[in-house]
Amino acid sequence: MSFSSTIQVLKVENEERTSKRTGNAYNHFAARVILLTDDGEVDTVGVINSRRITPELRDAMKLGTYRATFALKVPDFGEDKGDVVCMLTGLVPVPVKGQNPPAAAAAKAS
């Protein structure tokens, strides 16, 4: 089962941290986002953390507006093992009214 929604990524956090409990280094990844209604209005603001983003999408997560696809999954490891959770599984950039699409802006700059 999957569904989609429009999100606007405001900030991406991607940094090395050290676990206070184990002392081991780990990569902290999170995206601060606005969830938009179908009319483009703000529905809510929140964080999508690394446990909710498939690893292959982390590099694609940049500032901007996207049509995001989510799916219900049951992780077999970690804090959420055995729980039904929502995972971000796809991102498609959405042109925003009044802004040039990235390809057009890059072509214009050259």
N, C-alpha and C positions, 0 to 999 in steps of 0.2 A: 504494500500500500504506500503510495506517495502522494504528495500534494505540493503546490508551489505558492509562493508569495513574493511580493516585491520588498526588497530590503535596500537600505542605503548604508554603506559601510562608512563610518565616521573616523575610526581609528583602528589600526592594527598593532597589536603588541606581540612582538616576537623577540624574546630575549632569553639568555642563559641565566638560570637561577640555581641556587643550592638549597637542597632540602634541609630544613631545620631538624627533621627527625633522623635522617640517615646520613646527611652530609654529602650525598651524591649530587652531582650536577644534573640538571634536566632543562629541557627547552620549554619555556612558558609561551603559549600561543593563545591569543584571544582576539576577537573582533568586537568592537563596540558598534552596535547597529541600531537603526531605526526600522521598525516594521511598519510598512505603509499599507493603507487600505487600497482597494481597487480604484478609488477616486484620487489617490496620491496624497491623502491626508495622513498625518502621523497617527498611528494606532498605539504604539508603545515603543519604548527605548530599552535596550538591554545589551547583554553580552552573550556571544556565542563562544564557548571555550573550546579548547583543543579536543576534549572528549566528544564534542558534537560535530566536528568537522573532519571529514575523511582526509587522511594525510596528503593525498594527491591534490586536494583543493586548497591547501594552505598557501601554496605559491601563487595561486590565482586570486587569492583574497587581497584585493587592493582597495583603496578609497574609490567610491563610486556607487552607482545604483545598479542593482542586479535583479533578475528574475531568478529566485533561488528555489531549488527543488529540495524537499525534505522527505525522508522515509522513516518509518518506524522500524527499529532494529532491536535485537536482544544481544548485547555484548556477552562474550564468553570469558571475559577477563576484566580486571580492574574494579574500581569502585562501583560500577554499574552492572557488574556481572549478574545476569539473570533478570535484570529489569528491562521493561519495554521503554526505550528512549527514542527521542527524535534526533536524527542525524542529518546534517547538511550534506547532500549528495550531488548537487549540481549548481553551477553559476553561469548565467548568461547575461552579459552587459546589456543594460537598457539605456538607450539614448534619453537624455533629459532635455526637455523643451528649453531652447535658448542656449544649449551647449553643443559644441561640435563633437561628433563621435571621435574616439581616439584616433582612428585611422585617418580621418579627414584632418584632424589637428596636426598629426605627424606629417602628412603630405604638404600641408600649408606651410609648416615650419621649414621644409627643405627647399 
